[in-house]
Amino acid sequence: SAAYGGPIPGTSNCVSTVCASFTAQRFGAAVSYNWRKGFPFVPDPLGLNTLNWFAIQNMSASVSYNISPNATVTLDASNILGRPQRNSFGSSDFVGRVYFNAREFSAAIRFKL
């Protein structure tokens, strides 16, 4: 706990990550899901105007295929769920801010020298 006896700002007391991956001779894939319990970001020792974050969720995935011994094609996606990050002051009934992080998709060819 922090010096005033409350929770440490910006930390969750529960974080979970689940990851599944598969690798074969030429093919690979992975999916990852992350969840973080809501947490106080800027706590008020009196408990009147604490800035609280709601739970945060994220999912990402990656697929790769070796087209030759020296070249690999990859497809990546992040923030697949597209869930916003939200916070509130004091009560969770009053949402203060909503942040939308972009979904990102990328493709690449990687070469070994």
C-alpha atoms as a printed R data frame, in Angstrom:
    type eleno elety resid chain resno       x       y       z
1   ATOM     1    CA   SER     A     1   0.000   0.000   0.000
2   ATOM     2    CA   ALA     A     2   1.007   3.614  -0.460
3   ATOM     3    CA   ALA     A     3   2.257   5.927   2.301
4   ATOM     4    CA   TYR     A     4  -1.280   7.155   3.044
5   ATOM     5    CA   GLY     A     5  -2.538   3.557   3.476
6   ATOM     6    CA   GLY     A     6  -4.407   3.234   0.194
7   ATOM     7    CA   PRO     A     7  -3.570   1.307  -2.962
8   ATOM     8    CA   ILE     A     8  -0.421   2.121  -4.936
9   ATOM     9    CA   PRO     A     9  -1.383   4.429  -7.833
10  ATOM    10    CA   GLY     A    10  -1.432   2.850 -11.284
11  ATOM    11    CA   THR     A    11  -1.245  -0.770 -10.102
12  ATOM    12    CA   SER     A    12  -3.858  -3.509 -10.351
13  ATOM    13    CA   ASN     A    13  -4.107  -6.290  -7.820
14  ATOM    14    CA   CYS     A    14  -5.103  -8.752 -10.545
15  ATOM    15    CA   VAL     A    15  -3.655  -9.164 -14.045
16  ATOM    16    CA   SER     A    16  -4.210 -12.190 -16.293
17  ATOM    17    CA   THR     A    17  -2.635 -13.237 -19.575
18  ATOM    18    CA   VAL     A    18  -3.556 -16.261 -21.674
19  ATOM    19    CA   CYS     A    19  -1.448 -17.166 -24.689
20  ATOM    20    CA   ALA     A    20  -1.772 -20.004 -27.167
21  ATOM    21    CA   SER     A    21   0.780 -20.750 -29.853
22  ATOM    22    CA   PHE     A    22   1.392 -23.353 -32.517
23  ATOM    23    CA   THR     A    23   4.547 -23.970 -34.498
24  ATOM    24    CA   ALA     A    24   5.018 -26.444 -37.316
25  ATOM    25    CA   GLN     A    25   7.815 -26.819 -39.822
26  ATOM    26    CA   ARG     A    26   6.740 -23.888 -42.025
27  ATOM    27    CA   PHE     A    27   3.788 -22.383 -40.161
28  ATOM    28    CA   GLY     A    28   3.425 -20.570 -36.836
29  ATOM    29    CA   ALA     A    29   0.557 -18.828 -35.065
30  ATOM    30    CA   ALA     A    30  -0.017 -17.180 -31.694
31  ATOM    31    CA   VAL     A    31  -2.948 -15.508 -29.929
32  ATOM    32    CA   SER     A    32  -2.649 -13.562 -26.693
33  ATOM    33    CA   TYR     A    33  -5.385 -12.170 -24.415
34  ATOM    34    CA   ASN     A    34  -4.603  -9.752 -21.573
35  ATOM    35    CA   TRP     A    35  -6.932  -8.539 -18.841
36  ATOM    36    CA   ARG     A    36  -6.150  -6.040 -16.102
37  ATOM    37    CA   LYS     A    37  -8.502  -5.327 -13.212
38  ATOM    38    CA   GLY     A    38  -9.574  -1.731 -12.697
39  ATOM    39    CA   PHE     A    39  -7.238   0.376 -10.585
40  ATOM    40    CA   PRO     A    40  -6.885   3.833  -9.005
41  ATOM    41    CA   PHE     A    41  -4.627   6.071 -11.052
42  ATOM    42    CA   VAL     A    42  -4.612   9.263  -8.996
43  ATOM    43    CA   PRO     A    43  -5.976   8.361  -5.570
44  ATOM    44    CA   ASP     A    44  -7.426  10.958  -3.223
45  ATOM    45    CA   PRO     A    45  -6.602  10.133   0.411
46  ATOM    46    CA   LEU     A    46 -10.083  11.360   1.368
47  ATOM    47    CA   GLY     A    47 -11.681   9.173  -1.318
48  ATOM    48    CA   LEU     A    48 -13.610  12.054  -2.837
49  ATOM    49    CA   ASN     A    49 -12.118  12.512  -6.308
50  ATOM    50    CA   THR     A    50 -10.080   9.403  -7.008
51  ATOM    51    CA   LEU     A    51  -9.370   8.893 -10.712
52  ATOM    52    CA   ASN     A    52 -10.149   5.203 -11.321
53  ATOM    53    CA   TRP     A    53  -9.510   3.159 -14.453
54  ATOM    54    CA   PHE     A    54 -11.988   0.479 -15.463
55  ATOM    55    CA   ALA     A    55 -10.696  -2.996 -16.355
56  ATOM    56    CA   ILE     A    56  -8.542  -3.093 -19.502
57  ATOM    57    CA   GLN     A    57  -8.706  -5.914 -22.090
58  ATOM    58    CA   ASN     A    58  -6.555  -6.533 -25.139
59  ATOM    59    CA   MET     A    59  -6.051  -9.301 -27.683
60  ATOM    60    CA   SER     A    60  -3.347  -9.722 -30.312
61  ATOM    61    CA   ALA     A    61  -2.495 -12.395 -32.868
62  ATOM    62    CA   SER     A    62   0.297 -13.312 -35.233
63  ATOM    63    CA   VAL     A    63   0.618 -15.771 -38.111
64  ATOM    64    CA   SER     A    64   3.805 -16.639 -39.977
65  ATOM    65    CA   TYR     A    65   4.679 -18.847 -42.937
66  ATOM    66    CA   ASN     A    66   8.168 -19.713 -44.155
67  ATOM    67    CA   ILE     A    67   8.067 -19.340 -47.927
68  ATOM    68    CA   SER     A    68  11.701 -20.438 -48.172
69  ATOM    69    CA   PRO     A    69  14.552 -21.251 -45.757
70  ATOM    70    CA   ASN     A    70  15.529 -17.554 -45.813
71  ATOM    71    CA   ALA     A    71  12.166 -15.748 -46.072
72  ATOM    72    CA   THR     A    72   9.085 -15.602 -43.846
73  ATOM    73    CA   VAL     A    73   5.745 -13.876 -44.408
74  ATOM    74    CA   THR     A    74   4.076 -12.570 -41.241
75  ATOM    75    CA   LEU     A    75   0.643 -11.119 -40.502
76  ATOM    76    CA   ASP     A    76   0.114  -9.365 -37.158
77  ATOM    77    CA   ALA     A    77  -2.920  -7.818 -35.489
78  ATOM    78    CA   SER     A    78  -3.076  -5.912 -32.206
79  ATOM    79    CA   ASN     A    79  -5.996  -4.559 -30.184
80  ATOM    80    CA   ILE     A    80  -8.317  -6.960 -31.992
81  ATOM    81    CA   LEU     A    81 -11.124  -6.429 -29.461
82  ATOM    82    CA   GLY     A    82 -11.078  -2.658 -29.945
83  ATOM    83    CA   ARG     A    83 -12.331  -2.084 -26.400
84  ATOM    84    CA   PRO     A    84 -11.980   1.475 -25.125
85  ATOM    85    CA   GLN     A    85 -10.084   2.386 -21.983
86  ATOM    86    CA   ARG     A    86 -12.297   4.335 -19.599
87  ATOM    87    CA   ASN     A    87 -11.825   6.117 -16.311
88  ATOM    88    CA   SER     A    88 -14.023   7.850 -13.791
89  ATOM    89    CA   PHE     A    89 -13.716  10.258 -10.889
90  ATOM    90    CA   GLY     A    90 -15.044   8.840  -7.631
91  ATOM    91    CA   SER     A    91 -18.052   6.741  -8.625
92  ATOM    92    CA   SER     A    92 -17.951   4.411 -11.645
93  ATOM    93    CA   ASP     A    93 -21.363   5.845 -12.574
94  ATOM    94    CA   PHE     A    94 -19.647   8.940 -13.994
95  ATOM    95    CA   VAL     A    95 -17.247   8.159 -16.822
96  ATOM    96    CA   GLY     A    96 -14.544  10.824 -17.072
97  ATOM    97    CA   ARG     A    97 -12.577   9.942 -20.199
98  ATOM    98    CA   VAL     A    98 -12.736   7.312 -22.922
99  ATOM    99    CA   TYR     A    99  -9.641   6.378 -24.945
100 ATOM   100    CA   PHE     A   100  -9.791   4.347 -28.137
101 ATOM   101    CA   ASN     A   101  -6.496   2.770 -29.144
102 ATOM   102    CA   ALA     A   102  -6.380   1.911 -32.827
103 ATOM   103    CA   ARG     A   103  -6.570  -1.624 -34.091
104 ATOM   104    CA   GLU     A   104  -3.374  -2.292 -35.958
105 ATOM   105    CA   PHE     A   105  -2.812  -4.791 -38.752
106 ATOM   106    CA   SER     A   106   0.520  -5.341 -40.438
107 ATOM   107    CA   ALA     A   107   2.106  -7.654 -42.965
108 ATOM   108    CA   ALA     A   108   5.787  -8.197 -43.588
109 ATOM   109    CA   ILE     A   109   8.303 -10.334 -45.388
110 ATOM   110    CA   ARG     A   110  11.409 -11.063 -43.349
111 ATOM   111    CA   PHE     A   111  14.666 -12.198 -44.857
112 ATOM   112    CA   LYS     A   112  17.583 -14.006 -43.230
113 ATOM   113    CA   LEU     A   113  21.034 -13.126 -44.498
